[in-house]
Amino acid sequence: MATLSTTVLTLTDWAKRIDPDGKISAVAELLNQTNDILTDMLFVQGNLETGERVTVRTGLPVAAWRLLNQGIAPSKSSTAQITEQCGMLEARGQVDKDIAELASDLAGFRLSEATPHMESMNIEMAQTVFYGNSGLAPEEFTGLAPRYSALSGAGNSSNVLNAGGTGSDNSSIWLLVWGPQTVYGIFPKNSKAGLIHEDLGLEDAFDASGNRFRAYLDWWQWKNGIAVKDWRYAVRICNIDISNLVAQSAAADLIELMIKAIHRIPFMSMGRPVFYMNRTCFQMLDIARRADVIAGGGLTYDKVDGIATPSFRGIPIRKCDALIETEAAVT
């Protein structure tokens, strides 16, 4: 029995997208995720064709008390440069000409296939912002989790807060301050920002044996990365044991940990602070807030563009499905 292709649309796929009246079905996008981090990220054009080179202050000049008739030795500050790389996220789509043209609305049919391609890229981008590791996968850029991965011994360990989980069903909450001097997204010098799409039209495609057939082709590309110019403006609350959190047994005190995270940030005015957590953590935070102090518990809802947006002590909270619940314990 032949196996249906997993990379191109078949007649069976086509049939599943057509209503009884012959029109394109409105597909229930059950696989879509909520990753508001992609709309929050400040993006800056890098100063390199491959990313961004940032300069950070690593030492201050020495100030000294002087006695009359005595001089002081001159001193200077010190700096270091860090190169942040971008990655190229791409996707291709192809639909056999004769399958696509069975639809009465050719453009609508092609759009029904283009939409999930773009959603897939959004999901991959959001996951890479947190978990990308160019040391293990050179084609990726390095995300936040590999940078904030030690409770002690690293220069930024003070911004890694331990919620106490020790197993493999952990998650993290992040407090990020977006700004051009703190944390920001990057795209390569002399390139386009954001998702690029090219409708390649009707062209020759190739089957698994290298034989040609006519197909409608699409191509998407997104060149991007993340720069952490000042590590003090990102805080990770790690080792949140999800099973304990849901059971409310020996669960992490999310409110206390979020307060601690806020106090790790030197100056909130340096950018736009936002909390990120997955929907399980937010659900349990909401429950904890209700059980703690209904009035003045710190968690409120503000109207932003007509939408009720949760916030904690004035800092927006975003749900981010890219934050997994199977993180290994950070030690």
Residue pairs with C-beta under 8 A, 6 or more apart in sequence:
4 10
4 12
8 94
8 95
8 96
8 215
9 95
9 96
9 99
9 113
10 99
11 99
14 99
14 102
14 103
14 109
16 25
17 24
17 25
17 27
17 103
17 109
17 112
18 24
18 25
18 103
19 25
22 104
23 104
23 105
23 108
24 103
24 105
24 108
24 109
24 112
25 112
27 112
27 115
29 115
29 116
29 119
31 116
31 119
32 119
33 119
33 122
33 123
33 126
33 321
33 322
34 279
34 319
34 320
34 321
35 122
35 123
35 125
35 126
35 320
35 321
35 322
36 318
36 319
36 320
37 126
37 129
37 274
37 276
37 318
37 320
37 322
38 122
38 125
38 126
40 178
40 272
40 274
40 318
41 129
41 178
41 184
41 185
41 226
42 178
42 179
42 180
42 184
42 185
42 271
42 272
43 184
43 185
43 186
43 187
43 193
43 194
43 224
44 52
44 180
44 184
44 185
44 186
44 187
44 227
45 186
45 187
45 188
45 189
45 191
45 193
46 52
46 84
46 86
46 186
46 187
46 188
46 189
46 225
46 227
47 53
47 189
48 83
48 188
48 189
49 188
49 189
49 190
49 191
50 85
50 86
50 188
51 83
51 84
51 85
51 86
51 141
51 186
51 188
51 225
51 227
52 83
52 84
52 86
52 186
52 225
52 227
53 81
53 82
53 83
53 84
54 81
54 82
54 84
54 227
54 229
55 79
55 80
55 81
56 79
56 80
56 81
56 82
56 229
56 230
57 77
57 78
57 79
58 78
58 79
58 80
59 77
59 78
60 77
61 75
61 76
61 77
62 73
62 75
64 72
64 73
66 72
84 141
84 186
84 225
84 226
84 227
84 228
85 134
85 141
85 142
85 225
86 141
86 186
86 187
86 188
86 223
86 224
86 225
87 128
87 132
87 134
87 139
87 140
87 141
87 223
87 224
87 225
88 139
88 221
88 222
88 223
89 121
89 124
89 125
89 128
89 221
89 222
89 223
89 224
90 219
90 220
90 221
90 222
91 117
91 120
91 121
91 219
91 220
92 217
92 218
92 219
92 220
93 113
93 114
93 117
93 217
93 218
93 219
94 205
94 215
94 216
94 217
94 218
95 109
95 110
95 113
95 215
95 216
96 205
96 213
96 214
96 215
97 202
97 213
97 214
97 215
97 216
98 214
100 106
100 109
100 110
100 215
100 216
103 109
110 216
110 218
113 218
114 197
114 218
117 218
117 220
118 195
118 197
118 220
121 195
121 220
121 222
123 321
123 322
125 222
125 224
126 320
126 321
126 322
127 322
128 140
128 141
128 143
129 143
129 144
129 226
129 322
130 143
130 144
130 145
130 172
130 174
130 320
130 322
130 323
131 143
131 145
131 146
131 322
131 324
132 140
132 141
132 142
132 143
132 146
133 140
133 142
133 143
133 146
134 140
134 141
134 142
135 142
135 146
141 224
141 225
141 226
142 226
143 226
144 174
144 176
144 226
144 228
144 234
144 236
145 172
145 236
145 327
147 156
147 228
147 231
147 234
148 156
148 159
148 160
148 234
148 236
148 238
149 160
149 330
150 157
150 160
150 330
150 331
151 157
151 160
151 162
151 238
151 330
151 331
154 160
155 231
156 231
156 232
158 264
159 231
159 232
159 234
159 235
159 236
159 264
160 235
160 236
160 238
160 330
161 235
161 236
161 237
161 238
161 257
161 260
161 261
161 264
162 238
162 239
162 330
163 170
163 237
163 238
163 239
163 240
163 241
163 252
163 254
163 257
164 239
164 241
164 250
164 252
165 239
165 240
165 241
165 242
165 244
165 252
165 329
166 239
166 241
166 329
167 241
167 243
167 329
168 326
168 327
168 328
168 329
169 241
169 242
169 243
169 325
169 326
170 238
170 239
170 240
170 241
170 242
170 325
170 326
170 327
170 328
170 329
170 330
171 240
171 242
171 277
171 278
171 280
171 281
171 323
171 324
171 325
171 327
172 236
172 237
172 238
172 239
172 240
172 323
172 327
173 236
173 237
173 240
173 254
173 257
173 258
173 261
173 275
173 276
173 277
173 281
173 323
174 234
174 235
174 236
174 237
174 275
174 276
174 277
174 323
175 234
175 235
175 237
175 258
175 261
175 262
175 264
175 265
175 273
175 274
175 275
175 276
175 315
176 183
176 233
176 234
176 273
176 274
176 276
177 183
177 233
177 234
177 265
177 268
177 270
177 271
177 272
177 273
177 274
178 184
178 271
178 272
178 273
178 274
179 233
179 270
179 271
179 272
180 229
180 271
181 229
181 230
181 270
181 271
182 229
182 230
182 233
182 234
182 270
182 271
183 226
183 227
183 228
183 229
183 230
183 233
183 234
183 271
184 226
184 227
184 229
185 224
185 225
185 226
185 227
186 224
186 225
186 226
186 227
187 193
187 194
187 223
187 224
187 225
188 223
191 223
192 223
194 222
195 220
195 221
195 222
196 220
196 221
196 222
197 218
197 219
197 220
198 218
198 219
198 220
199 218
200 216
200 217
200 218
200 219
201 216
201 217
202 214
202 215
202 216
202 217
203 214
203 215
203 217
204 212
204 213
204 214
204 215
205 212
205 213
205 214
205 215
205 217
206 212
206 213
207 213
228 234
230 270
232 264
232 265
232 266
233 265
233 266
233 270
233 271
235 261
235 264
235 265
236 330
237 252
237 254
237 257
237 258
237 261
238 327
238 330
239 252
239 327
239 329
239 330
240 252
240 254
240 281
241 250
241 251
241 252
242 280
242 325
244 250
244 251
244 252
245 251
245 252
245 254
245 280
245 281
245 284
246 280
246 284
248 284
248 287
251 284
253 288
254 281
254 284
254 285
254 288
255 285
255 288
255 289
255 292
255 297
255 298
255 299
255 312
258 275
258 285
258 312
258 313
259 298
259 313
261 275
262 268
262 313
262 315
265 273
273 315
273 316
274 315
274 316
274 317
274 318
275 312
275 315
275 316
275 317
275 318
276 317
276 318
276 320
276 323
277 285
277 317
277 318
277 319
277 320
277 323
278 319
278 320
278 321
278 323
278 324
278 325
279 319
279 321
280 325
281 323
282 310
282 317
282 319
285 299
285 312
285 317
286 299
286 310
289 297
289 298
289 299
290 297
298 312
298 313
299 310
299 311
299 312
299 317
300 310
300 311
300 312
301 308
301 309
301 310
301 311
302 308
302 309
302 310
302 311
302 316
303 309
304 316
309 316
309 317
310 316
310 317
311 317
